Amino acid sequence: MVTRRTVLGTFGLGALGCAMLPDMANAADRDIEPEYLADQLRARSLPPLPQRLPKRPRIVHLKAMGRTPGQYGGTVRTIIGSAKDIRFMTIYGYARLIGYDERLVFQPDILEGFQSDNDTVFTFTLREGHKWSDGSPFTVDDFRYWWEDVLLNKDLTPGGGSMVLRVDGNLPRFEVLDEWTIRYSWDKPNPDFLPNLAGPQPLVLVGPSAYLKQFHKEYQDEFRLSALMKENRVKKWADLHIKMSRTYRPENPKLPTLDPWRNMTAPPAEQFIFERNPFFHRVDENGRQLPYIDRFVLNVSSSSIIPAKTGAGESDLQATGIDFADYTFLKDAEDRYPVKVDLWKMTRGSRVAILPNLNCGDDVWRELFRDVRVRRALSLAIDRHEINMAVFYGLGVPSADTLLPESPLFKPEYANAWINHDTEQANALLDEAGLQNRDEDGIRLLPDGRLAEITIETPGESSVDTDVLELVTDHWRKIGIALFIRTSQRDIFRSRAMGGRIMMSIWYGMDNGVATADMNPGQLAPTMDDQLQWPLWGMHYLSHGSQGKAADLPEAIELTELLRRWQRSAHLAERTEIWQQMLAIYTQQVFSIGLVNGTLQPIVRTSRLQNVPEKGLYGFDPTSYLGIYMPDTFWLSGEQV
């Protein structure tokens, strides 16, 4: 059986069709041009809108989404913690070849359409007349250049490209079928391909070849290339090309983009200006080109004072750098400034999770943590209701570290696995695990006679961690476990974890709590070296066995085998079943001790800013923070609301 997914058209979220831009023949008679571009239009340094848009632009039907068509103009201020955080504009702008809609269904965006056959052959159709932000054509040659001259160039891509592009170690075949159509094909399914194109840090398949060729040794003479290398302070031509072509962190103002806003400021700087892209490919149902907002101004500040600055009215749209712990303070700002604070649901499997390190260097504790009875006992001893009420004002949901109800894969038994507060059962499980002996203070004794003292380490980036652990200290004291807290910096924290020097840590739960069966379930298996419950096993998987240690726990091995089955599958029903098996194993084995999920993230905005949802899902992948809600459709009203 062959699974085929074909999506074509110029539609907005949730609506199919192939409508042309309304009344383009009479565009000059209508107010469809941003005033921001008026000087360039009068000087004829910029063509009129019909010549800037693709022949069939993407039409975003705002009314169908429950939003209102807006008006052009205005500047939105936001605050970032460092210059590298200009990447948020790439995430928020969320212009992707293929992206998610608000229901996390794939939709063509930059592409006019796409077809997937059995997840082995992917055919992409470009929008005729689409242009980069500098007005140069966006064509199949840009894909050809990136494939032949970047990905296959050993100087530019010494590792052979992203692992997502490799199936059993093999890159796809790349073909240009005609002037507007390209194809990538593998011999076996590649279910990771589309999700990675739609992600917050998307897989890069294309670049503005007309601009980038000046930095490539195959297209530039040696003398001029040397001068460009000297000018940009790099020693190798490959480093020059990489520096000038970086899209995720858009530091090069001259690099053409397909995003709704383009960076106008070269680093280093304390303020970055992003201006509207006059060739952006989306329009609303009235023919107005998106984005509505003319400029974003990103002010660099110390991360520690972003909440204070936001509460002082210095940001018009703020989501990063603030946390639920700041909510009361930020809410009070509504009485002083024309701002509004909304609460979106965080998409993580648990706002915080306690992670026993199954690779820790202490032989005794390592064996205990690998005993599921110990992990279950530690989970049962925690009073999640108390944590929810004391730390999250009762607004979260006590849960294991698993998917949220918004995921089509959610099952209550996963969320409820080993979370009931039951001190008696927890004590019984620890007795069964061989920890029945205690000292005169009631602290259990390890098999080697030491006290059962657990140190949980935290990177110290949120007061939530320590607030939670202070409560857990009391809960575990009742089952004879002494808990101590150690705070360190993130880099040291991760280094200690991978070195086996951390017994247990507190960190976020599963990254993607709203997954669909089309999304990779690798977060449930040892696949990455930053998974703090099994970093050495994850390193082994990530390095194809050259580093770390191979997993030797049967359930962890089974999770890895199930993941490999998912990677070979092209059928939704089979992928769904694999996800369910992995979720059942992960939650029953309590590989991470989830506490509370469905917690809330403050989103602060000026009351003038329209079309920002009052409620939404907030997370990095797959929702790209604000991205799937299309900030290019946000607009500023003339009056405070």
Secondary structure, DSSP 8 states (H G I E B T S, - for coil): ---EEEEESS--TT-------TTGGGGGGSS-S-GGGHHHHHTTSS--HHHHS-SS-EEE-TGGGT--------EEEEEESSGGGGHHHHHHH---SEEE-TTS-EEESSSSEEEEETTTEEEEE--TT-B-TTS-B--HHHHHHIIIIIIT-TTT-TT-S-GGG-BTTB--EEEEEETTEEEEE-SS--TTHHHHHSSSS-------HHHHGGGSTTTS-HHHHHHHHHHTT-SSHHHHHHHHH--SS---TTS---SSEEE---SS-SEEEEEE-TT-SEEETTS-BS----EEEEEE--GGGHHHHHHTT--SEE-TT--GGGHHHHHHGGGTSSEEEEEEEE-SS-SSEEEE-TT-S-HHHHHHHTSHHHHHHHHHT--HHHHHHHHHTT-SEE--SS--TTSTT--HHHHTTT-S--HHHHHHHHHHTT---B-TTS-BB-TTS-B-EEEEEE----HHHHHHHHHHHHHHHTTT-EEEEEE--HHHHHHHHHTT--SEEEE---S-SS--TTS--GGGSS--TT-TTSHHHHHHHHTTTSSS----SHHHHHHHHHHHHHHH---HHHHHHHHHHHHHHHHHHTSSEE-EES-EEEEEEETTEES--SS-EE-STTTTTTGGG-GGG-EE-SS--
